[in-house]
Amino acid sequence: MTTRSPFDAAARRLRALAHPVRLRILARLAEGECCASEATTCAGISQPNASQHLRALREAGYIAGQRQGTRICYRIADARTADFVKNLLKG
C-alpha cells in the first residue's frame, strides 16, 4: 500500500510550476481572467501546447476554467497563488 504524504502532494504542485511557460501564463492570470486564446498569445506558443500547460495548471489546482460559449476563460483559483507568482517573479 502506498501512502502519499503532504510532501508528495506539495512536490507534485511545485512540479507544475517548474516550467517558464506555465509561470508566464500564471503571471498573466495574476493580472485577471483571460481566455485560452489569450494565454496562447501571451506565452507565444501554439494552441495545443497552451492546452497542455493549462491542463497541468488546472490539474495542480492553480487555475480554474469556465466555458463561455465556445471559449474557455481561466482565472487563478486562489489569491495566494497570484501573490506567490508575483513575489517569485520579483526576485
MMTF fields as JSON, N, C-alpha, C and O atoms, coordinates in Angstrom:
{
  "mmtfVersion": "1.0.0",
  "mmtfProducer": "UNKNOWN",
  "numBonds": 363,
  "numAtoms": 364,
  "numGroups": 91,
  "numChains": 1,
  "numModels": 1,
  "chainsPerModel": [1],
  "groupsPerChain": [91],
  "chainIdList": ["A"],
  "bondAtomList": [4, 2, 8, 6, 12, 10, 16, 14, 20, 18, 24, 22, 28, 26, 32, 30, 36, 34, 40, 38, 44, 42, 48, 46, 52, 50, 56, 54, 60, 58, 64, 62, 68, 66, 72, 70, 76, 74, 80, 78, 84, 82, 88, 86, 92, 90, 96, 94, 100, 98, 104, 102, 108, 106, 112, 110, 116, 114, 120, 118, 124, 122, 128, 126, 132, 130, 136, 134, 140, 138, 144, 142, 148, 146, 152, 150, 156, 154, 160, 158, 164, 162, 168, 166, 172, 170, 176, 174, 180, 178, 184, 182, 188, 186, 192, 190, 196, 194, 200, 198, 204, 202, 208, 206, 212, 210, 216, 214, 220, 218, 224, 222, 228, 226, 232, 230, 236, 234, 240, 238, 244, 242, 248, 246, 252, 250, 256, 254, 260, 258, 264, 262, 268, 266, 272, 270, 276, 274, 280, 278, 284, 282, 288, 286, 292, 290, 296, 294, 300, 298, 304, 302, 308, 306, 312, 310, 316, 314, 320, 318, 324, 322, 328, 326, 332, 330, 336, 334, 340, 338, 344, 342, 348, 346, 352, 350, 356, 354, 360, 358],
  "bondOrderList": [1, 1, 1, 1, 1, 1, 1, 1, 1, 1, 1, 1, 1, 1, 1, 1, 1, 1, 1, 1, 1, 1, 1, 1, 1, 1, 1, 1, 1, 1, 1, 1, 1, 1, 1, 1, 1, 1, 1, 1, 1, 1, 1, 1, 1, 1, 1, 1, 1, 1, 1, 1, 1, 1, 1, 1, 1, 1, 1, 1, 1, 1, 1, 1, 1, 1, 1, 1, 1, 1, 1, 1, 1, 1, 1, 1, 1, 1, 1, 1, 1, 1, 1, 1, 1, 1, 1, 1, 1, 1],
  "groupList": [{"groupName": "MET", "atomNameList": ["N", "CA", "C", "O"], "elementList": ["N", "C", "C", "O"], "formalChargeList": [0, 0, 0, 0], "bondAtomList": [1, 0, 2, 1, 3, 2], "bondOrderList": [1, 1, 2], "singleLetterCode": "M", "chemCompType": "L-PEPTIDE LINKING"}, {"groupName": "THR", "atomNameList": ["N", "CA", "C", "O"], "elementList": ["N", "C", "C", "O"], "formalChargeList": [0, 0, 0, 0], "bondAtomList": [1, 0, 2, 1, 3, 2], "bondOrderList": [1, 1, 2], "singleLetterCode": "T", "chemCompType": "L-PEPTIDE LINKING"}, {"groupName": "ARG", "atomNameList": ["N", "CA", "C", "O"], "elementList": ["N", "C", "C", "O"], "formalChargeList": [0, 0, 0, 0], "bondAtomList": [1, 0, 2, 1, 3, 2], "bondOrderList": [1, 1, 2], "singleLetterCode": "R", "chemCompType": "L-PEPTIDE LINKING"}, {"groupName": "SER", "atomNameList": ["N", "CA", "C", "O"], "elementList": ["N", "C", "C", "O"], "formalChargeList": [0, 0, 0, 0], "bondAtomList": [1, 0, 2, 1, 3, 2], "bondOrderList": [1, 1, 2], "singleLetterCode": "S", "chemCompType": "L-PEPTIDE LINKING"}, {"groupName": "PRO", "atomNameList": ["N", "CA", "C", "O"], "elementList": ["N", "C", "C", "O"], "formalChargeList": [0, 0, 0, 0], "bondAtomList": [1, 0, 2, 1, 3, 2], "bondOrderList": [1, 1, 2], "singleLetterCode": "P", "chemCompType": "L-PEPTIDE LINKING"}, {"groupName": "PHE", "atomNameList": ["N", "CA", "C", "O"], "elementList": ["N", "C", "C", "O"], "formalChargeList": [0, 0, 0, 0], "bondAtomList": [1, 0, 2, 1, 3, 2], "bondOrderList": [1, 1, 2], "singleLetterCode": "F", "chemCompType": "L-PEPTIDE LINKING"}, {"groupName": "ASP", "atomNameList": ["N", "CA", "C", "O"], "elementList": ["N", "C", "C", "O"], "formalChargeList": [0, 0, 0, 0], "bondAtomList": [1, 0, 2, 1, 3, 2], "bondOrderList": [1, 1, 2], "singleLetterCode": "D", "chemCompType": "L-PEPTIDE LINKING"}, {"groupName": "ALA", "atomNameList": ["N", "CA", "C", "O"], "elementList": ["N", "C", "C", "O"], "formalChargeList": [0, 0, 0, 0], "bondAtomList": [1, 0, 2, 1, 3, 2], "bondOrderList": [1, 1, 2], "singleLetterCode": "A", "chemCompType": "L-PEPTIDE LINKING"}, {"groupName": "LEU", "atomNameList": ["N", "CA", "C", "O"], "elementList": ["N", "C", "C", "O"], "formalChargeList": [0, 0, 0, 0], "bondAtomList": [1, 0, 2, 1, 3, 2], "bondOrderList": [1, 1, 2], "singleLetterCode": "L", "chemCompType": "L-PEPTIDE LINKING"}, {"groupName": "HIS", "atomNameList": ["N", "CA", "C", "O"], "elementList": ["N", "C", "C", "O"], "formalChargeList": [0, 0, 0, 0], "bondAtomList": [1, 0, 2, 1, 3, 2], "bondOrderList": [1, 1, 2], "singleLetterCode": "H", "chemCompType": "L-PEPTIDE LINKING"}, {"groupName": "VAL", "atomNameList": ["N", "CA", "C", "O"], "elementList": ["N", "C", "C", "O"], "formalChargeList": [0, 0, 0, 0], "bondAtomList": [1, 0, 2, 1, 3, 2], "bondOrderList": [1, 1, 2], "singleLetterCode": "V", "chemCompType": "L-PEPTIDE LINKING"}, {"groupName": "ILE", "atomNameList": ["N", "CA", "C", "O"], "elementList": ["N", "C", "C", "O"], "formalChargeList": [0, 0, 0, 0], "bondAtomList": [1, 0, 2, 1, 3, 2], "bondOrderList": [1, 1, 2], "singleLetterCode": "I", "chemCompType": "L-PEPTIDE LINKING"}, {"groupName": "GLU", "atomNameList": ["N", "CA", "C", "O"], "elementList": ["N", "C", "C", "O"], "formalChargeList": [0, 0, 0, 0], "bondAtomList": [1, 0, 2, 1, 3, 2], "bondOrderList": [1, 1, 2], "singleLetterCode": "E", "chemCompType": "L-PEPTIDE LINKING"}, {"groupName": "GLY", "atomNameList": ["N", "CA", "C", "O"], "elementList": ["N", "C", "C", "O"], "formalChargeList": [0, 0, 0, 0], "bondAtomList": [1, 0, 2, 1, 3, 2], "bondOrderList": [1, 1, 2], "singleLetterCode": "G", "chemCompType": "PEPTIDE LINKING"}, {"groupName": "CYS", "atomNameList": ["N", "CA", "C", "O"], "elementList": ["N", "C", "C", "O"], "formalChargeList": [0, 0, 0, 0], "bondAtomList": [1, 0, 2, 1, 3, 2], "bondOrderList": [1, 1, 2], "singleLetterCode": "C", "chemCompType": "L-PEPTIDE LINKING"}, {"groupName": "GLN", "atomNameList": ["N", "CA", "C", "O"], "elementList": ["N", "C", "C", "O"], "formalChargeList": [0, 0, 0, 0], "bondAtomList": [1, 0, 2, 1, 3, 2], "bondOrderList": [1, 1, 2], "singleLetterCode": "Q", "chemCompType": "L-PEPTIDE LINKING"}, {"groupName": "ASN", "atomNameList": ["N", "CA", "C", "O"], "elementList": ["N", "C", "C", "O"], "formalChargeList": [0, 0, 0, 0], "bondAtomList": [1, 0, 2, 1, 3, 2], "bondOrderList": [1, 1, 2], "singleLetterCode": "N", "chemCompType": "L-PEPTIDE LINKING"}, {"groupName": "TYR", "atomNameList": ["N", "CA", "C", "O"], "elementList": ["N", "C", "C", "O"], "formalChargeList": [0, 0, 0, 0], "bondAtomList": [1, 0, 2, 1, 3, 2], "bondOrderList": [1, 1, 2], "singleLetterCode": "Y", "chemCompType": "L-PEPTIDE LINKING"}, {"groupName": "LYS", "atomNameList": ["N", "CA", "C", "O"], "elementList": ["N", "C", "C", "O"], "formalChargeList": [0, 0, 0, 0], "bondAtomList": [1, 0, 2, 1, 3, 2], "bondOrderList": [1, 1, 2], "singleLetterCode": "K", "chemCompType": "L-PEPTIDE LINKING"}],
  "groupTypeList": [0, 1, 1, 2, 3, 4, 5, 6, 7, 7, 7, 2, 2, 8, 2, 7, 8, 7, 9, 4, 10, 2, 8, 2, 11, 8, 7, 2, 8, 7, 12, 13, 12, 14, 14, 7, 3, 12, 7, 1, 1, 14, 7, 13, 11, 3, 15, 4, 16, 7, 3, 15, 9, 8, 2, 7, 8, 2, 12, 7, 13, 17, 11, 7, 13, 15, 2, 15, 13, 1, 2, 11, 14, 17, 2, 11, 7, 6, 7, 2, 1, 7, 6, 5, 10, 18, 16, 8, 8, 18, 13],
  "groupIdList": [1, 2, 3, 4, 5, 6, 7, 8, 9, 10, 11, 12, 13, 14, 15, 16, 17, 18, 19, 20, 21, 22, 23, 24, 25, 26, 27, 28, 29, 30, 31, 32, 33, 34, 35, 36, 37, 38, 39, 40, 41, 42, 43, 44, 45, 46, 47, 48, 49, 50, 51, 52, 53, 54, 55, 56, 57, 58, 59, 60, 61, 62, 63, 64, 65, 66, 67, 68, 69, 70, 71, 72, 73, 74, 75, 76, 77, 78, 79, 80, 81, 82, 83, 84, 85, 86, 87, 88, 89, 90, 91],
  "secStructList": [7, 7, 7, 7, 7, 2, 2, 2, 2, 2, 2, 2, 2, 2, 2, 2, 2, 7, 1, 2, 2, 2, 2, 2, 2, 2, 2, 2, 2, 2, 2, 7, 7, 3, 3, 2, 2, 2, 2, 2, 2, 2, 2, 6, 7, 7, 2, 2, 2, 2, 2, 2, 2, 2, 2, 2, 2, 2, 2, 6, 6, 1, 3, 3, 3, 3, 3, 3, 6, 6, 3, 3, 3, 3, 3, 3, 1, 7, 2, 2, 2, 2, 2, 2, 2, 2, 2, 2, 2, 2, 7],
  "xCoordList": [0.847, 0.0, 0.9, 1.841, 0.596, 1.368, 0.627, -0.547, 1.313, 0.738, 1.395, 2.62, 0.564, 1.092, 1.106, 0.095, 2.245, 2.387, 2.063, 1.979, 1.88, 1.684, 2.885, 2.747, 4.059, 5.252, 5.172, 5.604, 4.62, 4.436, 3.475, 3.725, 2.386, 1.404, 2.011, 1.786, 2.776, 3.413, 4.421, 4.507, 5.179, 6.163, 5.467, 5.964, 4.333, 3.575, 3.106, 3.195, 2.609, 2.14, 3.294, 3.139, 4.437, 5.593, 6.123, 6.589, 6.054, 6.493, 5.652, 6.155, 4.382, 3.523, 3.992, 3.719, 4.685, 5.205, 6.563, 7.021, 7.198, 8.59, 8.739, 9.493, 8.024, 8.155, 7.934, 6.953, 8.827, 8.704, 7.382, 6.845, 6.855, 5.581, 4.456, 3.596, 4.449, 3.383, 3.484, 2.469, 4.699, 4.867, 4.405, 3.802, 4.688, 4.249, 2.712, 2.127, 2.078, 0.613, 0.069, -0.877, 0.653, 0.193, 0.403, -0.435, 1.517, 1.76, 0.685, 0.21, 0.298, -0.773, -2.098, -2.838, -2.393, -3.64, -3.659, -4.733, -2.5, -2.438, -2.974, -3.397, -2.952, -3.495, -5.009, -5.67, -5.558, -7.001, -7.314, -6.429, -8.579, -9.047, -8.697, -8.702, -8.392, -8.191, -8.618, -8.674, -8.913, -9.329, -8.107, -7.01, -8.315, -7.219, -6.473, -5.25, -7.182, -6.516, -5.559, -4.505, -5.912, -5.023, -3.809, -2.703, -4.012, -2.881, -1.907, -0.694, -2.43, -1.588, -0.735, 0.464, -1.367, -0.67, 0.371, 1.509, -0.005, 0.936, 2.132, 3.223, 1.939, 3.044, 3.833, 4.924, 3.292, 3.985, 4.117, 5.152, 3.058, 3.092, 1.859, 0.924, 1.869, 0.741, -0.44, -0.281, -1.61, -2.826, -2.738, -3.082, -2.289, -2.183, -1.207, -1.46, -0.098, 0.88, 0.283, 0.458, -0.422, -1.08, -2.081, -2.172, -2.831, -3.819, -3.167, -3.698, -2.011, -1.296, -0.855, -0.995, -0.326, 0.13, -1.055, -0.978, -2.128, -3.321, -3.884, -4.328, -3.862, -4.35, -3.487, -4.013, -2.167, -1.257, -1.532, -1.555, -1.739, -2.03, -3.385, -3.545, -4.357, -5.699, -5.672, -6.256, -4.997, -4.92, -4.174, -4.459, -3.225, -2.484, -3.285, -2.893, -4.405, -5.265, -4.933, -5.48, -4.038, -3.648, -4.665, -4.841, -5.332, -6.285, -7.615, -7.707, -8.63, -9.956, -10.447, -10.162, -11.181, -11.697, -13.209, -13.847, -13.763, -15.211, -15.52, -14.977, -16.395, -16.766, -17.684, -18.643, -17.359, -18.18, -18.423, -17.628, -19.527, -19.806, -18.824, -18.75, -18.074, -17.101, -15.721, -14.808, -15.557, -14.258, -14.232, -15.271, -13.037, -12.845, -11.972, -10.869, -12.479, -11.723, -11.201, -11.888, -9.978, -9.29, -9.035, -8.927, -8.944, -8.592, -7.762, -7.801, -7.02, -6.275, -7.275, -8.129, -7.167, -8.148, -8.044, -9.023, -6.867, -6.638, -5.752, -4.701, -6.147, -5.384, -3.955, -3.054, -3.741, -2.379, -1.45, -0.257, -2.0, -1.195, -0.734, 0.428, -1.628, -1.263, -0.169, 0.8, -0.325, 0.694, 2.026, 3.08, 1.977, 3.193, 3.93, 5.142, 3.207, 3.824, 4.406, 5.525, 3.661, 4.169, 5.455, 6.416, 5.474, 6.678, 7.833, 8.986, 7.534, 8.563, 9.236, 10.451, 8.458, 8.996, 9.685, 10.418, 9.452, 10.149, 11.636, 12.469, 11.954, 13.321, 14.229, 15.414],
  "yCoordList": [-1.171, 0.0, 1.244, 1.341, 2.186, 3.41, 4.535, 4.784, 5.205, 6.337, 7.601, 7.711, 8.545, 9.816, 10.816, 11.042, 11.398, 12.378, 13.769, 13.979, 14.717, 16.102, 16.606, 17.493, 16.037, 16.423, 15.974, 16.691, 14.788, 14.3, 15.209, 15.556, 15.586, 16.456, 17.827, 18.385, 18.359, 19.66, 19.58, 20.501, 18.502, 18.332, 18.254, 18.819, 17.567, 17.495, 18.882, 19.241, 19.654, 21.009, 21.897, 22.696, 21.777, 22.588, 22.205, 23.066, 20.918, 20.496, 21.172, 21.469, 21.416, 22.093, 23.524, 24.079, 24.123, 25.479, 25.506, 26.563, 24.368, 24.307, 24.362, 23.583, 25.276, 25.476, 26.947, 27.527, 27.567, 29.006, 29.4, 30.468, 28.557, 28.884, 28.915, 29.794, 27.975, 27.953, 29.168, 29.752, 29.547, 30.76, 31.999, 32.902, 32.039, 33.169, 33.23, 34.308, 32.084, 32.033, 32.48, 33.267, 31.99, 32.392, 33.877, 34.529, 34.415, 35.854, 36.645, 37.66, 36.188, 36.869, 36.755, 37.732, 35.57, 35.36, 36.125, 36.436, 36.429, 37.225, 38.635, 39.317, 39.066, 40.376, 40.335, 41.372, 39.146, 38.999, 37.842, 37.287, 37.495, 36.376, 36.579, 37.702, 35.472, 35.531, 34.204, 33.176, 34.25, 33.049, 32.31, 32.864, 31.067, 30.211, 30.822, 30.71, 31.461, 32.05, 33.164, 33.333, 33.917, 34.976, 34.377, 34.908, 33.285, 32.608, 32.11, 32.141, 31.653, 31.209, 32.362, 32.21, 33.512, 34.692, 35.203, 35.47, 35.344, 35.912, 34.998, 35.474, 33.693, 32.76, 32.521, 31.952, 32.949, 32.768, 31.316, 30.903, 30.539, 29.108, 28.723, 29.512, 27.511, 27.018, 26.682, 26.501, 26.604, 26.286, 24.911, 24.794, 23.857, 22.557, 22.584, 21.973, 23.295, 23.402, 24.161, 23.763, 25.255, 26.02, 25.155, 25.222, 24.347, 23.467, 22.51, 22.256, 21.978, 21.062, 21.776, 21.234, 22.984, 23.735, 24.162, 24.093, 24.594, 24.972, 23.763, 23.888, 22.605, 21.39, 21.066, 20.726, 21.168, 20.883, 21.836, 21.417, 23.11, 24.093, 23.839, 23.993, 23.453, 23.163, 21.919, 21.914, 20.869, 19.626, 19.824, 19.141, 20.75, 21.04, 21.938, 22.144, 22.47, 23.293, 24.777, 25.542, 25.197, 26.605, 27.479, 28.648, 26.912, 27.703, 26.977, 25.768, 27.735, 27.179, 27.769, 28.925, 26.98, 27.444, 27.413, 26.607, 28.313, 28.367, 28.581, 29.482, 27.744, 27.845, 29.044, 29.24, 29.846, 30.994, 30.877, 31.351, 30.242, 29.96, 28.922, 27.81, 29.292, 28.352, 28.506, 27.746, 29.466, 29.733, 29.245, 29.12, 28.975, 28.676, 29.778, 30.027, 30.432, 31.504, 30.99, 30.27, 31.375, 30.885, 32.018, 33.187, 31.624, 32.553, 31.767, 30.537, 32.491, 31.837, 31.408, 32.193, 30.171, 29.594, 30.107, 30.064, 30.59, 31.009, 32.247, 32.247, 33.283, 34.543, 34.332, 35.078, 33.334, 33.067, 32.684, 32.982, 32.022, 31.653, 32.899, 32.987, 33.863, 35.113, 35.83, 36.316, 35.894, 36.545, 35.814, 36.442, 34.488, 33.679, 33.942, 34.154, 33.928, 34.141, 35.547, 35.723, 36.541, 37.914, 38.045, 38.666, 37.463, 37.518, 36.734, 37.159, 35.613, 34.779, 35.533, 35.443, 36.265, 36.976, 38.295, 38.859, 38.779, 39.991, 39.747, 40.59, 38.569, 38.257, 38.062, 37.793],
  "zCoordList": [0.0, 0.0, 0.0, 0.788, -0.891, -1.0, -0.304, -0.58, 0.593, 1.296, 0.765, 0.713, 0.376, -0.126, 1.013, 1.678, 1.222, 2.287, 1.761, 0.551, 2.672, 2.226, 1.424, 0.581, 1.691, 0.956, -0.501, -1.403, -0.723, -2.091, -2.856, -4.01, -2.211, -2.853, -3.162, -4.235, -2.22, -2.438, -3.579, -4.391, -3.65, -4.718, -6.076, -7.05, -6.161, -7.414, -7.841, -9.015, -6.881, -7.21, -7.644, -8.568, -7.004, -7.384, -8.765, -9.511, -9.108, -10.443, -11.522, -12.606, -11.233, -12.209, -12.461, -13.525, -11.51, -11.67, -12.355, -12.789, -12.454, -12.893, -14.408, -14.992, -15.038, -16.477, -16.775, -16.31, -17.544, -17.804, -18.455, -18.162, -19.328, -19.987, -18.968, -19.022, -18.047, -17.03, -16.123, -15.743, -15.778, -14.966, -15.729, -15.149, -17.022, -17.841, -17.881, -17.774, -18.032, -18.034, -16.687, -16.631, -15.605, -14.27, -14.026, -13.403, -14.514, -14.358, -15.081, -14.572, -16.262, -16.999, -16.241, -16.132, -15.72, -14.985, -13.665, -13.149, -13.118, -11.886, -12.133, -11.199, -13.398, -13.769, -13.949, -13.901, -14.155, -14.341, -15.272, -15.924, -15.32, -16.137, -17.604, -18.109, -18.28, -19.731, -20.343, -19.667, -21.617, -22.335, -22.866, -22.943, -23.224, -23.665, -24.843, -24.919, -25.755, -26.921, -26.508, -27.121, -25.485, -24.994, -24.287, -24.389, -23.581, -22.929, -23.989, -23.783, -25.116, -26.224, -26.733, -26.963, -26.905, -27.415, -26.43, -26.817, -25.156, -24.177, -23.945, -23.631, -24.096, -23.883, -25.17, -25.128, -26.313, -27.577, -27.996, -28.519, -27.763, -28.07, -28.883, -29.023, -29.411, -30.196, -29.292, -28.085, -29.884, -29.117, -28.455, -27.279, -29.162, -28.485, -27.3, -26.261, -27.471, -26.395, -25.207, -24.056, -25.498, -24.429, -23.689, -22.463, -24.414, -23.779, -22.8, -21.719, -23.182, -22.282, -21.015, -19.918, -21.152, -19.98, -19.11, -17.883, -19.724, -18.962, -18.21, -17.069, -18.849, -18.182, -16.966, -15.906, -17.111, -15.986, -14.822, -13.665, -15.131, -14.077, -13.436, -12.225, -14.247, -13.723, -12.833, -11.75, -13.291, -12.51, -11.195, -10.211, -11.176, -9.946, -9.006, -7.858, -9.491, -8.649, -8.67, -7.876, -9.571, -9.623, -10.348, -10.005, -11.347, -12.121, -12.239, -12.025, -12.582, -12.84, -14.146, -14.458, -14.907, -16.189, -16.205, -15.529, -16.995, -17.147, -18.623, -19.263, -19.147, -20.551, -20.734, -19.989, -21.756, -22.132, -23.628, -24.439, -23.979, -25.386, -25.893, -25.369, -26.916, -27.487, -26.858, -27.183, -25.973, -25.359, -23.915, -23.266, -23.432, -22.014, -21.45, -21.936, -20.423, -19.776, -18.444, -17.72, -18.143, -16.953, -15.97, -16.338, -14.708, -13.638, -12.631, -12.596, -11.824, -10.75, -9.685, -9.273, -9.246, -8.345, -6.911, -6.166, -6.521, -5.148, -5.153, -5.794, -4.464, -4.445, -3.951, -4.333, -3.116, -2.632, -3.777, -3.739, -4.799, -5.958, -6.697, -7.093, -6.889, -7.57, -6.784, -7.366, -5.478, -4.637, -4.729, -4.829, -4.695, -4.775, -6.087, -6.087, -7.199, -8.515, -8.607, -9.086, -8.155, -8.194, -7.389, -7.844, -6.196, -5.351, -5.949, -5.867, -6.538, -7.17, -8.318, -8.492, -9.09, -10.241, -9.871, -10.682, -8.662, -8.205, -8.01, -8.342, -7.461, -7.059, -8.186, -7.985]
}
